[in-house]
Amino acid sequence: SRSGNSRDLLELIEDLCAHEDCWGQGSKSPMIYVHDLHCTKSDIQIMGKTSNTVKIVKNGIAYMKFFAEDMIQELSGLNDFVLEVVGKPNLNEWGGSVTPQLFIDTYEIKEENDLGF
């Protein structure tokens, strides 16, 4: 469990991915729980051929949800929100740079207004 604002989350993802050859064949890949990830509408990108992938970039980490029609619906109209996320760590290498990612398995969206902000 890590706070979405925790600086050691990047390091944790990198460390887990460095040992990804240990997962599989009877050993499930690790999952990370990230709580209190404060987001705004500008952090969200809707991607993919059919516009059904959500990408939220926060603190150097890309949170990815594929086949995310339900999540897209829940996020529409929200300006500020907090995410609780459980996901699988990944490192995306593209054009010579590496971006830590978390593939979202389950999530909960809380509106900032509900939290008293």
All heavy atoms as an XYZ file, in Angstrom:
921
protein
N       0.839     -1.181      0.000
C       0.000      0.000      0.000
C       0.886      1.246      0.000
O       1.798      1.371      0.801
C      -0.903     -0.018      1.233
O      -1.575      1.199      1.361
N       0.629      2.146     -0.916
C       1.380      3.389     -1.022
C       0.418      4.532     -1.291
O      -0.554      4.378     -2.007
C       2.373      3.342     -2.195
C       3.510      2.345     -2.034
C       4.518      2.858     -1.029
N       5.758      2.152     -1.041
C       6.013      1.043     -0.370
N       5.089      0.483      0.347
N       7.200      0.488     -0.419
N       0.749      5.681     -0.746
C      -0.018      6.876     -1.072
C       0.302      7.267     -2.507
O       1.438      7.105     -2.965
C       0.370      8.014     -0.122
O      -0.117      9.240     -0.614
N      -0.694      7.787     -3.206
C      -0.486      8.236     -4.576
C       0.517      9.359     -4.672
O       1.054      9.644     -5.735
N       0.797     10.021     -3.567
C       1.753     11.120     -3.565
C       3.120     10.699     -3.032
O       3.999     11.523     -2.865
C       1.190     12.273     -2.724
C      -0.144     12.739     -3.268
O      -0.280     12.980     -4.456
N      -1.137     12.822     -2.418
N       3.291      9.411     -2.759
C       4.531      8.897     -2.193
C       5.624      8.822     -3.259
O       5.412      8.272     -4.336
C       4.285      7.508     -1.610
O       5.487      6.942     -1.175
N       6.788      9.368     -2.948
C       7.902      9.359     -3.909
C       8.489      7.968     -4.095
O       9.085      7.677     -5.122
C       8.995     10.315     -3.454
C       8.563     11.763     -3.521
C       9.618     12.683     -2.942
N       9.050     14.016     -2.840
C       9.559     15.060     -3.449
N      10.642     14.946     -4.163
N       8.992     16.234     -3.328
N       8.334      7.084     -3.101
C       8.930      5.757     -3.232
C       8.086      4.810     -4.082
O       8.496      3.695     -4.360
C       9.229      5.148     -1.863
C       7.999      4.915     -1.020
O       6.940      5.464     -1.340
O       8.112      4.178     -0.024
N       6.929      5.256     -4.561
C       6.098      4.436     -5.436
C       6.810      4.171     -6.765
O       6.794      3.050     -7.273
C       4.745      5.109     -5.661
C       3.705      4.329     -6.445
C       3.456      2.952     -5.831
C       2.401      5.117     -6.515
N       7.469      5.181     -7.323
C       8.248      5.006     -8.553
C       9.306      3.929     -8.362
O       9.468      3.038     -9.200
C       8.951      6.321     -8.928
C       8.135      7.388     -9.619
C       8.888      8.709     -9.628
C       7.806      6.983    -11.023
N      10.011      4.021     -7.252
C      11.079      3.067     -6.948
C      10.520      1.651     -6.785
O      11.116      0.686     -7.248
C      11.781      3.508     -5.660
C      13.216      3.063     -5.580
C      13.904      3.714     -4.383
O      14.199      4.921     -4.446
O      14.120      2.982     -3.395
N       9.373      1.530     -6.131
C       8.747      0.226     -5.928
C       8.391     -0.412     -7.268
O       8.672     -1.594     -7.496
C       7.494      0.359     -5.052
C       6.691     -0.912     -4.834
C       7.505     -1.953     -4.074
C       5.401     -0.599     -4.083
N       7.792      0.356     -8.175
C       7.440     -0.167     -9.492
C       8.687     -0.614    -10.237
O       8.734     -1.708    -10.809
C       6.649      0.877    -10.313
C       5.272      1.100     -9.681
C       6.511      0.448    -11.775
C       4.474      2.239    -10.281
N       9.731      0.204    -10.215
C      10.978     -0.154    -10.897
C      11.589     -1.422    -10.312
O      12.047     -2.301    -11.043
C      11.962      1.015    -10.831
C      11.524      2.184    -11.695
C      12.321      3.458    -11.455
O      13.129      3.517    -10.502
O      12.114      4.421    -12.217
N      11.594     -1.532     -8.983
C      12.158     -2.714     -8.325
C      11.382     -3.975     -8.675
O      11.971     -5.024     -8.973
C      12.193     -2.543     -6.802
C      13.249     -1.555     -6.343
O      14.118     -1.171     -7.163
O      13.202     -1.144     -5.161
N      10.057     -3.897     -8.629
C       9.238     -5.075     -8.936
C       9.418     -5.508    -10.386
O       9.516     -6.699    -10.680
C       7.764     -4.797     -8.639
C       7.385     -4.716     -7.166
C       5.935     -4.251     -7.019
C       7.583     -6.053     -6.470
N       9.480     -4.535    -11.291
C       9.633     -4.861    -12.709
C      11.021     -5.411    -13.027
O      11.191     -6.188    -13.962
C       9.319     -3.646    -13.572
S       7.559     -3.237    -13.554
N      12.002     -5.050    -12.227
C      13.349     -5.578    -12.427
C      13.390     -7.085    -12.157
O      14.286     -7.781    -12.634
C      14.336     -4.862    -11.515
N      12.402     -7.582    -11.428
C      12.347     -9.011    -11.080
C      11.137     -9.699    -11.695
O      10.699    -10.731    -11.196
C      12.316     -9.169     -9.552
C      13.508     -8.565     -8.877
N      14.763     -9.136     -8.948
C      13.654     -7.430     -8.171
C      15.621     -8.379     -8.293
N      14.975     -7.328     -7.814
N      10.648     -9.142    -12.819
C       9.431     -9.688    -13.409
C       9.601    -11.109    -13.928
O       8.617    -11.826    -14.108
C       8.889     -8.771    -14.504
C       9.780     -8.649    -15.712
C       9.260     -7.607    -16.694
O       8.139     -7.108    -16.512
O       9.989     -7.294    -17.645
N      10.842    -11.547    -14.123
C      11.054    -12.928    -14.563
C      10.720    -13.937    -13.459
O      10.660    -15.137    -13.694
C      12.492    -13.128    -15.056
C      13.542    -12.712    -14.046
O      13.244    -11.839    -13.200
O      14.659    -13.254    -14.096
N      10.475    -13.455    -12.244
C      10.109    -14.329    -11.119
C       8.620    -14.647    -11.120
O       8.176    -15.543    -10.405
C      10.460    -13.667     -9.783
S      12.211    -13.374     -9.557
N       7.816    -13.896    -11.894
C       6.371    -14.089    -11.873
C       5.941    -14.959    -13.034
O       6.599    -15.013    -14.055
C       5.635    -12.748    -11.949
C       6.297    -11.640    -11.207
C       6.714    -10.459    -11.728
C       6.660    -11.598     -9.817
N       7.300     -9.704    -10.745
C       7.287    -10.380     -9.565
C       6.531    -12.495     -8.759
C       7.765    -10.000     -8.322
C       7.005    -12.134     -7.511
C       7.606    -10.902     -7.301
N       4.819    -15.604    -12.860
C       4.268    -16.465    -13.906
C       4.428    -17.929    -13.532
O       5.074    -18.272    -12.545
N       3.806    -18.808    -14.290
C       3.860    -20.249    -14.059
C       3.680    -20.600    -12.585
O       4.597    -21.046    -11.913
C       5.175    -20.816    -14.570
C       5.290    -20.733    -16.073
C       5.472    -22.083    -16.710
O       6.460    -22.736    -16.466
N       4.516    -22.500    -17.508
N       2.483    -20.335    -12.089
C       2.161    -20.691    -10.714
C       2.446    -19.601     -9.702
O       2.116    -19.726     -8.533
N       3.093    -18.531    -10.128
C       3.383    -17.419     -9.229
C       2.795    -16.151     -9.840
O       3.248    -15.690    -10.887
C       4.902    -17.266     -9.054
O       5.193    -16.164     -8.252
N       1.768    -15.623     -9.188
C       1.098    -14.441     -9.734
C       1.972    -13.205     -9.606
O       2.744    -13.072     -8.667
C      -0.224    -14.206     -8.999
C      -1.249    -15.268     -9.272
C      -2.561    -14.904     -8.652
C      -3.580    -15.974     -8.982
N      -4.914    -15.624     -8.549
N       1.810    -12.299    -10.574
C       2.563    -11.045    -10.508
C       2.035    -10.206     -9.345
O       0.864    -10.291     -8.987
C       2.471    -10.285    -11.822
O       1.137     -9.961    -12.099
N       2.893     -9.394     -8.754
C       2.477     -8.585     -7.602
C       1.500     -7.488     -8.014
O       1.502     -7.033     -9.151
C       3.791     -7.980     -7.103
C       4.672     -7.963     -8.291
C       4.288     -9.154     -9.116
N       0.679     -7.100     -7.059
C      -0.263     -6.004     -7.261
C       0.087     -4.920     -6.246
O       0.546     -5.218     -5.141
C      -1.698     -6.465     -7.053
C      -2.120     -7.586     -7.991
S      -2.264     -7.047     -9.695
C      -3.988     -6.642     -9.745
N      -0.133     -3.669     -6.627
C       0.141     -2.540     -5.740
C      -1.165     -1.815     -5.464
O      -1.949     -1.558     -6.388
C       1.146     -1.563     -6.391
C       2.489     -2.250     -6.646
C       1.343     -0.329     -5.515
C       3.470     -1.388     -7.421
N      -1.385     -1.487     -4.205
C      -2.538     -0.670     -3.819
C      -2.054      0.758     -3.628
O      -1.166      1.018     -2.825
C      -3.169     -1.210     -2.534
C      -4.161     -0.264     -1.875
C      -5.182      0.329     -2.610
C      -4.075      0.033     -0.524
C      -6.088      1.193     -2.015
C      -4.979      0.890      0.086
C      -5.983      1.469     -0.672
O      -6.872      2.322     -0.082
N      -2.630      1.688     -4.372
C      -2.303      3.109     -4.276
C      -3.539      3.837     -3.766
O      -4.619      3.704     -4.342
C      -1.877      3.687     -5.648
C      -1.566      5.163     -5.534
C      -0.692      2.925     -6.208
N      -3.368      4.564     -2.676
C      -4.506      5.289     -2.111
C      -4.243      6.788     -2.126
O      -3.114      7.232     -2.248
C      -4.813      4.797     -0.690
C      -3.665      4.953      0.268
N      -3.460      6.080      1.012
C      -2.642      4.106      0.577
C      -2.376      5.930      1.761
N      -1.855      4.741      1.503
N      -5.308      7.541     -2.061
C      -5.248      9.007     -2.000
C      -4.509      9.618     -3.183
O      -3.681     10.512     -3.020
C      -4.603      9.481     -0.698
C      -5.430      9.110      0.521
O      -6.660      9.011      0.386
O      -4.847      8.915      1.595
N      -4.805      9.150     -4.383
C      -4.218      9.729     -5.586
C      -5.117     10.887     -6.030
O      -6.179     10.676     -6.602
C      -4.099      8.678     -6.686
C      -3.410      9.111     -7.971
C      -1.938      9.432     -7.702
C      -3.534      8.039     -9.034
N      -4.699     12.104     -5.705
C      -5.487     13.297     -6.020
C      -5.279     13.669     -7.489
O      -4.150     13.862     -7.929
C      -5.080     14.458     -5.116
C      -5.449     14.224     -3.689
N      -6.549     14.810     -3.112
C      -4.882     13.438     -2.732
C      -6.642     14.409     -1.851
N      -5.639     13.583     -1.602
N      -6.380     13.756     -8.228
C      -6.321     14.002     -9.669
C      -7.263     15.138    -10.062
O      -8.200     15.456     -9.342
C      -6.749     12.747    -10.427
S      -5.775     11.278    -10.053
N      -6.972     15.697    -11.221
C      -7.855     16.686    -11.823
C      -8.190     16.224    -13.242
O      -7.540     15.321    -13.779
C      -7.207     18.085    -11.887
O      -6.071     18.007    -12.753
C      -6.779     18.566    -10.511
N      -9.164     16.874    -13.823
C      -9.590     16.533    -15.182
C      -8.414     16.580    -16.164
O      -8.332     15.780    -17.085
C     -10.692     17.507    -15.606
C     -11.395     17.147    -16.857
C     -12.550     18.105    -17.096
C     -13.551     17.433    -17.996
N     -14.862     18.048    -17.906
N      -7.487     17.506    -15.964
C      -6.354     17.659    -16.891
C      -5.358     16.499    -16.810
O      -4.511     16.355    -17.688
C      -5.639     18.984    -16.645
O      -5.084     19.012    -15.351
N      -5.458     15.653    -15.772
C      -4.576     14.481    -15.653
C      -5.051     13.319    -16.512
O      -4.327     12.350    -16.699
C      -4.503     14.002    -14.198
C      -3.919     15.037    -13.258
O      -2.987     15.760    -13.668
O      -4.404     15.135    -12.111
N      -6.269     13.397    -17.029
C      -6.904     12.275    -17.736
C      -6.709     12.391    -19.236
O      -6.915     13.450    -19.816
C      -8.423     12.241    -17.459
C      -8.707     12.176    -15.973
C      -9.081     11.067    -18.186
C     -10.172     12.400    -15.633
N      -6.341     11.272    -19.853
C      -6.321     11.161    -21.315
C      -7.167      9.956    -21.691
O      -7.058      8.903    -21.061
C      -4.909     10.938    -21.847
C      -3.964     12.081    -21.639
C      -2.542     11.719    -22.098
O      -2.324     10.695    -22.738
N      -1.596     12.547    -21.757
N      -8.020     10.106    -22.700
C      -8.784      8.985    -23.240
C      -8.092      8.602    -24.539
O      -7.878      9.443    -25.403
C     -10.264      9.357    -23.499
C     -10.900      9.959    -22.251
C     -11.037      8.146    -23.994
C     -10.945      9.077    -21.037
N      -7.711      7.322    -24.657
C      -6.883      6.891    -25.777
C      -7.462      5.640    -26.432
O      -8.451      5.099    -25.980
C      -5.467      6.572    -25.269
C      -4.821      7.658    -24.457
S      -3.345      7.083    -23.591
C      -2.381      6.435    -24.920
N      -6.740      5.176    -27.452
C      -7.067      3.922    -28.122
C      -7.913      4.136    -29.358
O      -8.543      5.170    -29.530
N      -7.913      3.114    -30.218
C      -8.674      3.186    -31.467
C     -10.146      3.464    -31.220
O     -10.787      4.182    -31.967
C      -8.559      1.862    -32.227
C      -7.321      1.714    -33.037
C      -7.420      0.448    -33.867
C      -6.055     -0.208    -33.922
N      -6.074     -1.505    -34.566
N     -10.682      2.860    -30.161
C     -12.105      3.024    -29.876
C     -12.334      3.933    -28.672
O     -13.416      3.932    -28.087
C     -12.776      1.657    -29.632
O     -12.096      0.999    -28.564
C     -12.728      0.795    -30.879
N     -11.313      4.700    -28.297
C     -11.395      5.650    -27.179
C     -11.958      5.002    -25.915
O     -12.844      5.532    -25.273
C     -12.263      6.861    -27.564
O     -11.666      7.566    -28.622
N     -11.400      3.834    -25.570
C     -11.871      3.146    -24.372
C     -10.738      2.825    -23.393
O     -10.872      1.960    -22.535
C     -12.642      1.877    -24.733
C     -11.760      0.815    -25.357
O     -10.625      1.061    -25.736
N     -12.306     -0.381    -25.479
N      -9.615      3.538    -23.533
C      -8.493      3.383    -22.614
C      -8.301      4.686    -21.855
O      -8.289      5.757    -22.455
C      -7.193      3.034    -23.373
O      -7.382      1.793    -24.054
C      -6.014      2.928    -22.430
N      -8.179      4.576    -20.536
C      -7.936      5.744    -19.698
C      -6.471      5.742    -19.285
O      -5.931      4.711    -18.862
C      -8.823      5.725    -18.426
C      -8.415      6.835    -17.468
C     -10.279      5.856    -18.791
N      -5.841      6.895    -19.411
C      -4.470      7.090    -18.938
C      -4.486      8.311    -18.027
O      -4.896      9.392    -18.444
C      -3.518      7.317    -20.114
C      -2.078      7.560    -19.708
C      -1.210      7.761    -20.942
C       0.247      7.956    -20.603
N       1.070      8.151    -21.816
N      -4.058      8.097    -16.784
C      -3.958      9.189    -15.826
C      -2.495      9.280    -15.416
O      -1.927      8.304    -14.920
C      -4.847      8.940    -14.587
C      -6.311      8.858    -15.018
C      -4.632     10.021    -13.539
C      -7.264      8.419    -13.936
N      -1.866     10.412    -15.668
C      -0.459     10.584    -15.332
C      -0.356     11.464    -14.100
O      -0.844     12.596    -14.090
C       0.338     11.191    -16.509
C       1.797     11.382    -16.125
C       0.216     10.313    -17.740
N       0.286     10.925    -13.066
C       0.452     11.643    -11.807
C       1.794     11.276    -11.206
O       2.133     10.100    -11.110
C      -0.631     11.192    -10.837
C      -1.719     12.099    -10.346
C      -1.757     13.480    -10.746
C      -1.897     14.360     -9.542
N      -2.076     15.736     -9.768
N       2.559     12.281    -10.813
C       3.832     12.074    -10.125
C       4.766     11.122    -10.872
O       5.428     10.281    -10.273
C       3.586     11.567     -8.696
C       2.696     12.495     -7.911
O       2.816     13.712     -7.992
N       1.757     11.930     -7.173
N       4.791     11.246    -12.198
C       5.712     10.448    -13.008
C       5.260      9.036    -13.300
O       5.988      8.253    -13.904
N       4.038      8.680    -12.893
C       3.510      7.332    -13.112
C       2.261      7.426    -13.978
O       1.407      8.282    -13.759
C       3.157      6.655    -11.774
C       4.412      6.531    -10.910
C       2.525      5.279    -11.998
C       4.142      6.113     -9.486
N       2.177      6.529    -14.973
C       0.988      6.452    -15.823
C       0.092      5.333    -15.301
O       0.509      4.182    -15.223
C       1.383      6.188    -17.269
N      -1.124      5.688    -14.921
C      -2.124      4.715    -14.472
C      -2.999      4.399    -15.679
O      -3.649      5.291    -16.225
C      -2.956      5.296    -13.327
C      -2.135      5.581    -12.092
C      -1.416      6.767    -11.973
C      -2.052      4.653    -11.062
C      -0.648      7.025    -10.847
C      -1.287      4.901     -9.931
C      -0.586      6.096     -9.838
O       0.191      6.349     -8.722
N      -2.998      3.135    -16.110
C      -3.667      2.731    -17.342
C      -4.835      1.794    -17.038
O      -4.691      0.846    -16.269
C      -2.691      1.995    -18.271
C      -1.406      2.745    -18.582
S      -1.625      4.180    -19.629
C      -2.221      3.426    -21.142
N      -5.972      2.064    -17.682
C      -7.129      1.164    -17.586
C      -7.639      0.923    -18.999
O      -8.012      1.859    -19.704
C      -8.227      1.784    -16.706
C      -9.499      0.964    -16.625
C      -9.322     -0.250    -15.754
C     -10.657     -0.978    -15.571
N     -10.473     -2.357    -15.160
N      -7.591     -0.353    -19.431
C      -8.051     -0.729    -20.765
C      -9.511     -1.176    -20.687
O      -9.980     -1.614    -19.631
C      -7.171     -1.853    -21.316
C      -5.715     -1.467    -21.378
C      -4.845     -1.854    -20.370
C      -5.232     -0.693    -22.416
C      -3.504     -1.493    -20.406
C      -3.891     -0.326    -22.457
C      -3.036     -0.721    -21.452
N     -10.226     -1.081    -21.792
C     -11.650     -1.433    -21.841
C     -12.373     -0.732    -20.691
O     -13.060     -1.340    -19.887
C     -11.845     -2.952    -21.788
C     -11.029     -3.678    -22.826
C      -9.890     -4.374    -22.472
C     -11.392     -3.622    -24.172
C      -9.130     -5.017    -23.431
C     -10.627     -4.272    -25.136
C      -9.494     -4.974    -24.761
N     -12.179      0.584    -20.636
C     -12.561      1.388    -19.467
C     -13.823      2.206    -19.679
O     -13.949      3.298    -19.135
C     -11.392      2.299    -19.102
N     -14.770      1.669    -20.432
C     -15.993      2.435    -20.704
C     -16.669      2.892    -19.408
O     -17.125      4.032    -19.305
C     -16.968      1.603    -21.548
C     -16.497      1.337    -22.969
C     -15.581      0.128    -23.120
O     -15.217     -0.499    -22.087
O     -15.209     -0.187    -24.262
N     -16.759      1.986    -18.421
C     -17.406      2.333    -17.151
C     -16.648      3.441    -16.426
O     -17.248      4.370    -15.891
C     -17.521      1.111    -16.232
C     -18.520      0.090    -16.762
O     -19.328      0.434    -17.646
O     -18.485     -1.069    -16.287
N     -15.330      3.344    -16.410
C     -14.514      4.353    -15.729
C     -14.653      5.706    -16.431
O     -14.752      6.744    -15.769
C     -13.057      3.917    -15.678
C     -12.176      4.818    -14.864
S     -10.463      4.214    -14.837
C      -9.849      5.058    -13.392
N     -14.659      5.696    -17.747
C     -14.813      6.937    -18.514
C     -16.138      7.608    -18.157
O     -16.191      8.820    -17.935
C     -14.708      6.659    -20.031
C     -13.276      6.236    -20.380
C     -15.136      7.872    -20.848
C     -13.109      5.647    -21.764
N     -17.182      6.805    -18.065
C     -18.510      7.330    -17.691
C     -18.461      7.945    -16.292
O     -18.980      9.029    -16.061
C     -19.526      6.179    -17.728
C     -20.929      6.595    -17.403
C     -21.721      6.914    -18.653
O     -21.379      6.463    -19.738
N     -22.748      7.703    -18.504
N     -17.814      7.244    -15.333
C     -17.733      7.737    -13.957
C     -16.930      9.039    -13.859
O     -17.223      9.896    -13.028
C     -17.089      6.682    -13.056
C     -17.954      5.466    -12.808
C     -17.232      4.432    -11.972
O     -16.919      4.736    -10.799
O     -16.962      3.338    -12.490
N     -15.901      9.172    -14.698
C     -15.035     10.349    -14.641
C     -15.628     11.558    -15.356
O     -15.235     12.689    -15.077
C     -13.663     10.023    -15.247
C     -12.788      9.064    -14.455
C     -11.565      8.661    -15.276
C     -12.376      9.673    -13.128
N     -16.559     11.314    -16.282
C     -17.104     12.436    -17.053
C     -17.803     13.412    -16.117
O     -18.567     13.034    -15.249
C     -18.059     11.938    -18.132
O     -19.221     11.417    -17.551
N     -17.468     14.662    -16.276
C     -18.075     15.695    -15.449
C     -17.347     15.978    -14.146
O     -17.683     16.921    -13.451
N     -16.355     15.155    -13.806
C     -15.593     15.409    -12.579
C     -14.408     16.313    -12.886
O     -13.697     16.105    -13.863
C     -15.070     14.104    -11.974
C     -16.097     13.113    -11.426
C     -15.375     11.896    -10.850
C     -16.962     13.757    -10.364
N     -14.180     17.297    -12.043
C     -13.012     18.161    -12.193
C     -11.888     17.753    -11.253
O     -10.727     17.713    -11.634
C     -13.392     19.623    -11.956
C     -14.259     20.153    -13.076
O     -14.001     19.887    -14.241
N     -15.301     20.874    -12.727
N     -12.237     17.466    -10.013
C     -11.261     17.045     -9.006
C     -11.768     15.770     -8.358
O     -12.937     15.694     -7.980
C     -11.106     18.113     -7.920
C     -10.629     19.438     -8.493
O      -9.530     19.435     -9.082
O     -11.348     20.433     -8.367
N     -10.885     14.782     -8.226
C     -11.298     13.524     -7.636
C     -10.086     12.821     -7.019
O      -8.945     13.201     -7.260
C     -11.972     12.614     -8.672
C     -11.109     12.308     -9.866
C     -10.370     11.136     -9.931
C     -11.029     13.195    -10.935
C      -9.579     10.855    -11.030
C     -10.229     12.923    -12.042
C      -9.502     11.748    -12.085
N     -10.365     11.816     -6.209
C      -9.322     11.016     -5.577
C      -9.531      9.576     -6.018
O     -10.650      9.070     -6.007
C      -9.385     11.123     -4.034
C      -8.375     10.196     -3.388
C      -9.148     12.555     -3.593
N      -8.442      8.916     -6.409
C      -8.508      7.525     -6.834
C      -7.904      6.601     -5.785
O      -6.891      6.933     -5.167
C      -7.708      7.329     -8.118
C      -8.389      7.494     -9.453
C      -7.393      7.242    -10.573
C      -9.595      6.613     -9.602
N      -8.527      5.472     -5.629
C      -7.972      4.330     -4.901
C      -7.789      3.286     -5.998
O      -8.734      2.977     -6.721
C      -8.955      3.813     -3.845
C      -9.450      4.872     -2.874
C      -8.411      5.244     -1.835
O      -7.753      4.338     -1.301
O      -8.261      6.445     -1.559
N      -6.582      2.749     -6.149
C      -6.280      1.877     -7.275
C      -5.520      0.636     -6.806
O      -4.637      0.727     -5.958
C      -5.394      2.628     -8.308
C      -4.912      1.714     -9.395
C      -6.131      3.801     -8.902
N      -5.875     -0.505     -7.386
C      -5.069     -1.715     -7.248
C      -4.666     -2.085     -8.666
O      -5.511     -2.182     -9.560
C      -5.846     -2.875     -6.591
C      -5.010     -4.148     -6.597
C      -6.254     -2.506     -5.176
N      -3.349     -2.263     -8.873
C      -2.904     -2.555    -10.223
C      -1.581     -3.268    -10.289
O      -0.872     -3.423     -9.297
N      -1.262     -3.679    -11.502
C      -0.041     -4.430    -11.785
C       1.039     -3.470    -12.287
O       0.803     -2.704    -13.221
C      -0.336     -5.491    -12.841
C       0.847     -6.323    -13.224
C       0.476     -7.307    -14.319
C       1.731     -7.995    -14.816
N       1.479     -8.798    -16.008
N       2.233     -3.513    -11.680
C       3.308     -2.623    -12.122
C       3.866     -3.025    -13.484
O       3.871     -4.192    -13.847
C       4.366     -2.784    -11.030
C       4.135     -4.142    -10.467
C       2.659     -4.384    -10.586
N       4.331     -2.016    -14.214
C       4.883     -2.229    -15.545
C       5.821     -1.080    -15.862
O       5.651      0.022    -15.349
C       3.737     -2.287    -16.569
C       4.238     -2.456    -17.984
O       4.425     -1.472    -18.694
N       4.458     -3.676    -18.398
N       6.813     -1.344    -16.702
C       7.678     -0.277    -17.218
C       7.472     -0.199    -18.718
O       7.625     -1.192    -19.426
C       9.149     -0.550    -16.910
C       9.571     -0.455    -15.449
C      11.045     -0.821    -15.299
C       9.317      0.932    -14.885
N       7.103      0.973    -19.227
C       6.887      1.172    -20.645
C       8.122      1.853    -21.236
O       8.484      2.945    -20.820
C       5.650      2.034    -20.882
C       5.366      2.245    -22.354
O       5.628      1.381    -23.170
N       4.834      3.403    -22.688
N       8.751      1.175    -22.189
C       9.910      1.746    -22.873
C       9.465      2.210    -24.253
O       8.942      1.438    -25.038
C      11.014      0.699    -22.995
C      11.532      0.256    -21.645
C      12.680     -0.744    -21.746
O      13.555     -0.554    -22.617
O      12.671     -1.694    -20.968
N       9.657      3.513    -24.514
C       9.228      4.076    -25.792
C      10.149      5.236    -26.150
O      10.341      6.130    -25.340
C       7.777      4.553    -25.685
C       7.252      5.148    -26.952
C       7.121      6.479    -27.231
C       6.788      4.477    -28.110
N       6.606      6.665    -28.483
C       6.395      5.440    -29.048
C       6.685      3.129    -28.456
C       5.890      5.107    -30.303
C       6.180      2.810    -29.700
C       5.784      3.790    -30.605
N      10.731      5.185    -27.331
C      11.572      6.274    -27.818
C      12.753      6.582    -26.916
O      13.141      7.735    -26.772
N      13.289      5.559    -26.262
C      14.465      5.746    -25.426
C      14.178      6.168    -23.997
O      15.099      6.311    -23.199
N      12.917      6.374    -23.663
C      12.612      6.715    -22.273
C      11.735      5.631    -21.640
O      11.009      4.919    -22.332
C      11.920      8.084    -22.177
O      10.659      8.037    -22.797
N      11.828      5.527    -20.337
C      11.087      4.515    -19.591
C      10.098      5.206    -18.662
O      10.467      6.105    -17.911
C      12.049      3.625    -18.769
C      11.281      2.609    -17.945
C      13.053      2.923    -19.680
N       8.837      4.790    -18.739
C       7.792      5.357    -17.887
C       7.216      4.268    -16.997
O       6.724      3.257    -17.507
C       6.639      5.946    -18.736
O       7.176      6.918    -19.635
C       5.577      6.577    -17.857
N       7.277      4.443    -15.673
C       6.609      3.495    -14.785
C       5.098      3.582    -14.984
O       4.545      4.677    -15.123
C       6.989      3.972    -13.383
C       8.193      4.835    -13.578
C       8.023      5.452    -14.923
N       4.455      2.420    -15.023
C       3.012      2.356    -15.220
C       2.390      1.450    -14.171
O       3.057      0.581    -13.608
C       2.665      1.759    -16.588
C       3.097      2.560    -17.764
C       2.714      1.881    -19.070
O       2.770      0.660    -19.199
N       2.318      2.675    -20.049
N       1.100      1.639    -13.985
C       0.322      0.724    -13.159
C      -0.914      0.387    -13.989
O      -1.697      1.284    -14.339
C      -0.065      1.381    -11.833
C      -0.378      0.434    -10.693
C       0.862     -0.352    -10.288
C      -0.889      1.184     -9.495
N      -1.062     -0.899    -14.350
C      -2.241     -1.337    -15.084
C      -3.346     -1.555    -14.066
O      -3.261     -2.449    -13.224
C      -1.970     -2.618    -15.865
C      -1.003     -2.438    -17.012
C      -0.116     -3.439    -17.341
C      -0.976     -1.281    -17.773
C       0.773     -3.302    -18.395
C      -0.094     -1.119    -18.827
C       0.781     -2.142    -19.142
N      -4.377     -0.730    -14.123
C      -5.437     -0.735    -13.124
C      -6.285     -1.999    -13.233
O      -6.812     -2.322    -14.292
C      -6.343      0.512    -13.276
C      -5.517      1.790    -13.072
C      -7.520      0.445    -12.306
C      -6.271      3.071    -13.399
N      -6.387     -2.702    -12.110
C      -7.237     -3.883    -12.013
C      -8.584     -3.490    -11.409
O      -9.626     -3.704    -11.992
C      -6.540     -4.950    -11.164
C      -7.328     -6.227    -11.087
O      -7.634     -6.789    -12.146
O      -7.666     -6.660     -9.963
N      -8.538     -2.888    -10.228
C      -9.752     -2.373     -9.588
C      -9.494     -0.942     -9.132
O      -8.346     -0.556     -8.906
C     -10.188     -3.231     -8.380
O      -9.132     -3.263     -7.433
C     -10.523     -4.647     -8.798
N     -10.564     -0.182     -8.981
C     -10.424      1.219     -8.600
C     -11.677      1.695     -7.892
O     -12.750      1.093     -8.002
C     -10.166      2.094     -9.833
C     -11.348      2.135    -10.771
C     -12.329      3.121    -10.648
C     -11.502      1.175    -11.766
C     -13.422      3.140    -11.489
C     -12.593      1.193    -12.605
C     -13.550      2.170    -12.469
O     -14.638      2.193    -13.292
N     -11.532      2.800     -7.191
C     -12.666      3.516     -6.616
C     -12.413      4.996     -6.829
O     -11.293      5.474     -6.623
C     -12.801      3.218     -5.126
C     -14.005      3.885     -4.489
C     -14.132      3.602     -3.000
O     -13.392      2.746     -2.469
O     -14.964      4.267     -2.362
N     -13.438      5.708     -7.269
C     -13.339      7.148     -7.499
C     -14.119      7.858     -6.403
O     -15.271      7.527     -6.151
C     -13.920      7.526     -8.875
C     -13.134      6.845     -9.992
C     -13.924      9.045     -9.058
C     -13.788      6.952    -11.353
N     -13.457      8.819     -5.776
C     -14.119      9.642     -4.772
C     -14.051     11.087     -5.243
O     -12.986     11.559     -5.616
C     -13.415      9.521     -3.420
C     -13.408      8.118     -2.858
C     -12.621      8.080     -1.569
C     -12.501      6.665     -1.052
N     -11.636      6.601      0.131
N     -15.180     11.758     -5.215
C     -15.179     13.176     -5.574
C     -14.570     13.990     -4.459
O     -14.788     13.701     -3.280
C     -16.606     13.648     -5.858
C     -17.188     13.068     -7.127
C     -18.531     13.677     -7.449
O     -18.604     14.913     -7.577
O     -19.502     12.913     -7.567
N     -13.794     14.995     -4.812
C     -13.159     15.858     -3.808
C     -14.215     16.471     -2.879
O     -13.991     16.624     -1.703
C     -12.339     16.964     -4.483
C     -11.096     16.470     -5.181
C      -9.904     16.280     -4.264
O     -10.080     16.203     -3.044
O      -8.790     16.191     -4.784
N     -15.392     16.808     -3.436
C     -16.452     17.414     -2.631
C     -16.901     16.498     -1.506
O     -17.254     16.939     -0.424
C     -17.673     17.752     -3.504
C     -17.350     18.813     -4.535
O     -16.344     19.517     -4.408
N     -18.168     18.911     -5.550
N     -16.875     15.187     -1.747
C     -17.275     14.209     -0.747
C     -16.272     14.126      0.396
O     -16.549     13.590      1.456
C     -17.420     12.810     -1.360
C     -18.539     12.762     -2.388
O     -19.414     13.649     -2.360
O     -18.526     11.843     -3.224
N     -15.062     14.627      0.150
C     -13.992     14.517      1.131
C     -13.797     15.798      1.928
O     -12.908     15.898      2.750
C     -12.672     14.156      0.428
C     -12.732     12.845     -0.360
C     -11.496     12.721     -1.233
C     -12.829     11.658      0.573
N     -14.606     16.805      1.628
C     -14.519     18.052      2.382
C     -13.467     19.017      1.884
O     -13.057     19.919      2.592
N     -13.000     18.849      0.628
C     -11.992     19.774      0.077
C     -12.676     20.935     -0.593
O     -13.761     20.840     -1.087
C     -11.099     19.048     -0.939
C     -10.206     18.027     -0.321
C     -10.494     16.689     -0.412
C      -9.068     18.425      0.394
C      -9.664     15.744      0.160
C      -8.242     17.484      0.966
C      -8.544     16.153      0.849
